[in-house]
Amino acid sequence: MSVTYERRKVPQAQGSRRGGEAPRCYFLTLGCAKNEVDTDRMRALLTRAGFVASEDARDADVALINTCSFLAAATQESIEATLQLAQERDEGIGNLPIVMCGCVPSRYGEELEDELPEVAAFVPVQEEGRIVEVVSDVLGLVTPMSPQGTMSPLRTIEGASAYVKISDGCDRFCAFCAIPYIRGAYFSRPAADICSEVHHLMEGGVREIVLIGQDTGVWGADLDERRDLAWLLEEVSREVRPYGGWVRVLYLQPEGMTERLIAALRDIPEVLPYIDIPIQHCNERMLSRMGRGGSRDELASLFARLREQIPGMVLRSTGMVGFPGETEEEADELVDFVEEVGFDYTSVFAYSQEDGTAAAEMPDQIDEETKLERTQRLMDVAEQLGFQATARHVGEVVDVIIDGVERTDEGTELIGHAWFQAPDSDGAVHIESGEAAVGDIVTCRLVDSFCYELVGTIVEDAEEVA
C-alpha cells in the first residue's frame, strides 16, 4: 500500500519561529509494546534527519500518533485521542498538523481521509519507513530533511528495559483477530539485525531485552537458514552476557514450545524462566471455532511438562470469554482450568466483534451483559492467583532492575522489577530507601506484598543474602 494523505502545507515559518531551530515532533503511542518499538524507530529516523523530539505538544511543530486497532475499543481510543489533540490545537496549541500512523491507517485505509479531515497525513504500518518524507511534506519544507550519519540501529531507548521485535505479521488467522489483515503475512527479522540492535541497546545502558512479535515461537521458519527461536536466544544472549543483562521472550504459542526451546529457556543463564503462552480458551470446541488447535488435556499436559522441566518458572497466559457460541458450561470450564493450572499472571479479555474477521459473521454472538459477567468471574480467579503468586516471593533475595526514581518531600523511592515481573505488565518492586540510578541492578530482600506489587530493601553485604 502506498502512503495516502492529504497534503496540508504548513508555512516554513512554523519551524523558524524559534530562530531557525529544527522542527519539533511530538509522539503519542497507543496500544501494545510492538507499537512502542515502531514509534521508537520513527523517532530515530526523524532525529537522525535533524528533527527534534518534543515532550509537549504545545512546543511541537507536528504531532505523530501511533494508533492501535487490535480491538474496536482500541480503534475508538485512537480516534478519540486524535480528535482530542485536534481540539487542543484549535483551542490554542497552534497550527499543529497531525500525522496518524500505525494500525488504524493500515486497517481502514483511504476511507479515513473523509472521516478524519483533522489529520494531515495517514501512514500505515508498512510505510512507516518513509516517515521523514511524510513529515517534511506535511510541514511544507522547501528542502525535505533526510537521514544523516551512520546507519546504526534505529532506537532511542533510555530506560532499563527495551522491547525488540524479532518478527511481524501473522499467518494464524484466528477467527477473532484482525492482526493478519493489519500487519500482513508473518516474517522473521534477520538474526544479524536483531543482534546488532541488541548490542546497540546494551551499549546504551539497557539491561533487559524483551523479545516480542505476533508469534515469537515460530521465528526463523520462513528464513533460508531455517533457524529457530532456541538458536536465536543463544545468539542474543551472547550480546547481553558481557553486561550482566536479562533476556525475556513474550507471545509464545502452545505449538511453538518445542523441546529445543524448553531447553533454551531452562539452560541459557541470561534467558529468564518466564513463559508467556496465550491460550484464549481450553475447551476443544471453542478453540476449534476460534481457529486455534489444542484441547484442555493437551494444554494441561504442556503446562505440567513445562513445570517439570523448568522448576520454579513463572507462567503468564491470556483467556478470552464470550466468544460466539460459548456456553455457560464452557465458560465455567475456562475458569476451572485457569484455577487448576495456577497461572502466575493472567490477562482477561471479553470477545470483541471485529469487522472483517470470521467470528464477526458468526450468528451466535454473546450479549454484552453475559460477556461482562463472565469476564468478571475469570478476572476474580486470575487476580486471586496473581496476588498469591506475588506473595510467594516475599522473603526471597532477588536482583531488581531499577526502572525509575521518584523523589518526593518524604524521600526517595526506587521502583524496579524482578526477573518474574515483565516490565509494564506484572507489577513492580518498591524500594523505599537507597541510592541507585535507572538501569542499575540492585540486590533486594522482598519483605512485603500488596496485590501485584512488592516491597524490597536493598541488601548491603553478602551476609544478608545468606
Secondary structure as GFF3:
##gff-version 3
##sequence-region A 1 466
A	DSSP	alpha_helix	13	16	.	.	.	ID=ss1
A	DSSP	beta_strand	24	29	.	.	.	ID=ss2
A	DSSP	alpha_helix	33	48	.	.	.	ID=ss3
A	DSSP	beta_strand	52	54	.	.	.	ID=ss4
A	DSSP	three_ten_helix	57	59	.	.	.	ID=ss5
A	DSSP	beta_strand	62	67	.	.	.	ID=ss6
A	DSSP	alpha_helix	72	88	.	.	.	ID=ss7
A	DSSP	pi_helix	89	93	.	.	.	ID=ss8
A	DSSP	beta_strand	98	102	.	.	.	ID=ss9
A	DSSP	alpha_helix	103	108	.	.	.	ID=ss10
A	DSSP	alpha_helix	111	115	.	.	.	ID=ss11
A	DSSP	beta_strand	121	124	.	.	.	ID=ss12
A	DSSP	three_ten_helix	125	130	.	.	.	ID=ss13
A	DSSP	alpha_helix	131	138	.	.	.	ID=ss14
A	DSSP	beta_strand	161	165	.	.	.	ID=ss15
A	DSSP	beta_strand	167	168	.	.	.	ID=ss16
A	DSSP	alpha_helix	179	183	.	.	.	ID=ss17
A	DSSP	beta_strand	187	188	.	.	.	ID=ss18
A	DSSP	alpha_helix	191	203	.	.	.	ID=ss19
A	DSSP	beta_strand	208	212	.	.	.	ID=ss20
A	DSSP	three_ten_helix	216	218	.	.	.	ID=ss21
A	DSSP	alpha_helix	229	240	.	.	.	ID=ss22
A	DSSP	three_ten_helix	241	243	.	.	.	ID=ss23
A	DSSP	beta_strand	246	249	.	.	.	ID=ss24
A	DSSP	three_ten_helix	254	256	.	.	.	ID=ss25
A	DSSP	alpha_helix	259	267	.	.	.	ID=ss26
A	DSSP	beta_strand	274	276	.	.	.	ID=ss27
A	DSSP	alpha_helix	284	289	.	.	.	ID=ss28
A	DSSP	alpha_helix	296	309	.	.	.	ID=ss29
A	DSSP	beta_strand	314	321	.	.	.	ID=ss30
A	DSSP	alpha_helix	328	341	.	.	.	ID=ss31
A	DSSP	beta_strand	345	350	.	.	.	ID=ss32
A	DSSP	three_ten_helix	359	361	.	.	.	ID=ss33
A	DSSP	alpha_helix	368	391	.	.	.	ID=ss34
A	DSSP	beta_strand	397	408	.	.	.	ID=ss35
A	DSSP	beta_strand	411	417	.	.	.	ID=ss36
A	DSSP	beta_strand	429	431	.	.	.	ID=ss37
A	DSSP	beta_strand	441	450	.	.	.	ID=ss38
A	DSSP	beta_strand	453	458	.	.	.	ID=ss39
A	DSSP	alpha_helix	462	465	.	.	.	ID=ss40
###
